[in-house]
């Protein structure tokens, strides 16, 4: 009779038992959406636990992109909430849709590289390594110790008064 060709991944498993690859992909996608929703809820909870005041906080995650919205108390709160989300494993971008109740100047951001210390970062931005406490304070409560920063972490660098 000869050789018959079939589309390899189109049918159900042996004798109709199981699921097609398309059904498995759909289930995996649904599971991923549930994981993304769970991660978003966890990030919202973390922001609340850190006592960052954001009314109507909503975080949506789609693959490695997060969107954050709500009314932040001030610019520092807004930036800290963005950093909580962005410094999370698996998040590559954060789309900031938040508004601010009390407008303040925006901070700069710095991505930590190997060998960085808060002192080195302060020297770069402020010209004085001894100004590192300003950076530490600007990143509380996410930073608990000025000596515990890691490569890839993004920090707020506020303007000095």
HELIX and SHEET records of a PDB file:
HELIX    1   1 UNK A   14  UNK A   16  5                                   3    
HELIX    2   2 UNK A   21  UNK A   49  1                                  29    
HELIX    3   3 UNK A   75  UNK A   86  1                                  12    
HELIX    4   4 UNK A  118  UNK A  126  1                                   9    
HELIX    5   5 UNK A  129  UNK A  131  5                                   3    
HELIX    6   6 UNK A  132  UNK A  138  1                                   7    
SHEET    1   A 3 UNK A  54  UNK A  62  0                                        
SHEET    2   A 3 UNK A  65  UNK A  74 -1                                        
SHEET    3   A 3 UNK A  93  UNK A  96  1                                        
SHEET    1   B 3 UNK A  54  UNK A  62  0                                        
SHEET    2   B 3 UNK A  65  UNK A  74 -1                                        
SHEET    3   B 3 UNK A  99  UNK A 102  1                                        
SHEET    1   C 2 UNK A 108  UNK A 111  0                                        
SHEET    2   C 2 UNK A 154  UNK A 157 -1                                        
END                                                                             
